[in-house]
């Protein structure tokens, strides 16, 4: 029943998709160069950065796929369309990052005990170009996309920032090896990259799981929402309130509202529009409110059952 700012939504969607497409092409191309460079110079810092870039490329590719699938119109079997695919993509992404990080830790451990020879000049050049590539991609994503609200795009952006730091690590390690001959600088740089990868992987996974679990969106304050609805004079109380995300940036709300028996249908409609308008400003685009009178029984709703069971338990305790 809610209205969506579909025009602005489509615009940011298109911009997000374009930013992802360009970034995907640049990152994939450079990842291949960096992986070959890592093998040739025998540098784990470069290889781990290339590994991170691979997860970037996957993340950007899956992100693109998610945007493309998300454009498919809703049908009877998927009434929300394919918007959730984006969140599944983010989970996949986060888990991939965590696995890559653990693998780098394992490799670096062997290199600390037995540092191999590293061709530091090649490592420096490749690391430096990698840094420039990442700065370029981060700029494209920031300028062209919505990295604040869109979980998918934020995941991609975090990957790229991690990458950028990885390239800085590779450059510094190469300089240390050139000037001081400390071979352990290479595995050390790769461990720092792995830590970054681990942190961003954990964050993305946690945020995406919150959406899949129908958790309350991060930017929504439930108490504030309740007071907005209940402060409307015609509404006595609300129950069975649910707020969730369909996909990042698209929040929905449903609840039952107990209203005065004497309200006409026109008044109810006007009341709904007022509430929808207020909630839209709070970031909730889909609003479903069931109006009912005080006599209406609602024993079968999820949250109410919970409350009734709790009341029964506390009652029994009091008698005992």
SVG drawing of the C-alpha trace seen along z (x, -y; Angstrom):
<svg xmlns="http://www.w3.org/2000/svg" viewBox="-19 -13 89 36">
<polyline fill="none" stroke="black" stroke-width="0.4" points="0.0,0.0 3.1,-2.3 4.3,-4.5 7.9,-4.4 10.1,-7.2 10.6,-4.9 12.1,-7.6 15.1,-8.4 15.4,-4.7 15.8,-3.8 18.3,-6.5 20.6,-5.4 20.1,-1.8 21.3,-2.6 24.3,-4.6 25.2,-1.8 25.1,0.7 27.3,-1.4 29.8,-2.1 30.0,1.6 30.4,2.6 33.4,0.2 35.0,1.2 34.5,4.9 36.4,4.6 39.3,2.6 39.7,4.8 39.5,8.1 42.1,7.0 44.5,5.8 44.0,8.9 45.3,11.1 48.4,8.9 49.0,8.8 48.6,12.6 51.2,13.2 53.5,10.6 53.1,12.3 54.2,15.6 57.1,14.1 58.5,12.0 57.6,14.7 55.8,12.2 53.1,13.4 52.1,9.7 51.3,9.3 49.6,12.8 47.4,12.1 46.5,8.7 45.7,10.5 43.6,13.0 41.8,10.0 41.3,8.6 39.9,11.9 37.3,11.7 36.7,8.1 36.1,9.2 33.8,11.9 32.1,9.4 31.6,6.9 30.6,9.6 28.0,11.0 26.9,7.5 26.3,6.8 24.4,10.1 22.3,9.1 21.4,5.8 20.5,7.4 18.4,10.2 16.9,7.6 15.5,5.8 13.4,8.9 9.9,8.0 8.1,9.7 6.0,12.6 3.5,14.9 6.3,17.3 8.6,14.4 6.3,11.6 9.2,9.3 10.9,9.9 14.6,10.9 15.8,8.2 16.9,10.6 19.5,12.1 21.6,9.0 21.6,10.0 22.5,13.6 25.3,12.2 26.6,10.2 26.6,13.3 28.5,15.3 30.9,12.4 31.6,12.1 32.1,15.8 34.5,15.9 36.5,13.1 36.8,14.9 38.1,18.1 40.7,16.1 41.9,14.4 42.4,17.7 44.3,19.1 46.7,16.1 47.4,16.5 48.3,20.1 50.7,19.2 52.3,16.3 53.0,18.6 55.2,20.8 56.9,17.8 57.8,16.3 59.7,19.5 61.4,19.7 61.4,16.3 62.1,17.0 63.8,14.6 61.6,11.9 62.2,9.8 61.6,6.5 61.8,4.1 59.1,5.9 57.1,6.2 57.4,2.4 56.3,1.5 53.3,3.9 52.3,2.8 52.4,-0.8 50.3,-0.4 47.9,1.7 47.5,-1.2 46.7,-3.6 44.1,-1.2 42.4,-0.8 42.3,-4.6 40.7,-4.9 38.1,-2.2 37.3,-3.6 36.7,-7.0 34.4,-5.5 32.3,-3.7 32.1,-6.7 31.2,-9.1 28.9,-6.9 27.2,-4.7 25.3,-4.8 27.9,-3.3 26.0,-4.4 22.7,-2.7 23.3,0.1 24.7,3.2 25.9,4.7 27.8,1.6 29.1,1.0 30.5,4.5 32.3,3.9 33.6,0.5 35.0,2.1 36.7,4.7 38.4,2.0 39.5,0.0 41.0,3.2 42.7,3.7 44.1,0.2 45.6,0.9 46.9,4.2 48.7,2.4 50.2,-0.1 51.4,2.9 53.0,4.5 54.8,1.2 56.1,0.6 57.3,4.3 59.1,4.0 60.9,0.8 61.9,2.5 63.2,5.5 65.1,3.3 66.7,1.1 67.2,3.5 66.9,6.9 64.3,8.0 62.6,10.9 59.9,11.2 58.4,7.8 56.6,9.7 54.6,12.2 54.0,9.4 52.4,7.2 50.2,10.2 49.1,10.8 48.0,7.1 46.0,7.6 44.5,10.8 43.3,9.0 41.6,6.3 40.0,8.9 38.8,10.8 37.2,7.7 35.4,6.6 34.2,10.2 32.8,10.5 31.0,7.1 29.4,7.8 28.3,11.3 26.8,10.0 24.8,7.2 23.5,9.5 22.5,12.2 20.5,9.5 18.5,8.9 18.0,12.6 16.8,13.1 14.2,10.3 15.9,8.3 15.0,4.7 17.0,2.5 20.0,0.7 18.8,-2.8 15.3,-2.2 14.5,-3.1 11.5,-0.9 10.5,-3.0 10.4,-6.1 8.3,-4.3 5.8,-3.2 5.5,-6.7 4.9,-8.1 2.0,-5.8 0.6,-5.9 0.8,-9.7 -1.9,-9.9 -5.0,-10.8 -7.4,-8.3 -5.2,-5.3 -5.6,-3.8 -2.8,-1.3 -0.9,0.9 0.3,4.6 1.9,7.3 4.4,4.7 7.1,6.0 9.7,3.9 12.1,5.6 14.2,5.1 13.3,6.6 16.8,5.7 19.2,2.9 17.5,-0.5 14.0,1.0 12.3,1.3 8.8,2.6 6.4,2.4 3.3,4.2 1.1,3.9 -2.4,4.0 -3.8,0.7 -6.8,0.4 -8.9,-2.6 -12.1,-4.2 -15.2,-2.3 -16.8,-5.4 -14.2,-6.2 -15.6,-6.1 -13.8,-4.4 -12.7,-7.8 -11.3,-8.8 -9.4,-5.5 -8.0,-6.1 -6.9,-9.6 -5.4,-8.3 -3.4,-5.6 -2.1,-8.2 -0.9,-10.4 0.9,-7.6 2.4,-6.3 3.7,-9.8 5.3,-10.2 6.9,-6.7 8.3,-7.4 10.3,-10.2 11.7,-7.7 12.9,-5.4 10.0,-2.9 8.6,-2.7 6.2,0.3 3.6,-0.1 0.7,2.3 -1.6,1.4 -4.6,3.5 -7.2,1.3 -9.4,3.0 -11.8,2.1 -11.1,2.7 -13.3,5.9 -11.3,7.5 -9.4,10.6 -5.8,11.0 -4.6,14.1 -3.1,15.7 -0.4,13.1 3.2,14.1 4.2,11.4 0.9,11.5 1.2,15.2 4.6,14.6 3.2,12.0 0.2,14.1 2.4,17.1 4.7,14.9 1.6,13.6 0.4,17.1 3.8,18.1 4.1,15.1 0.6,15.8 1.5,19.4 4.6,18.2 2.6,15.8 0.2,18.7 3.0,21.0"/>
</svg>
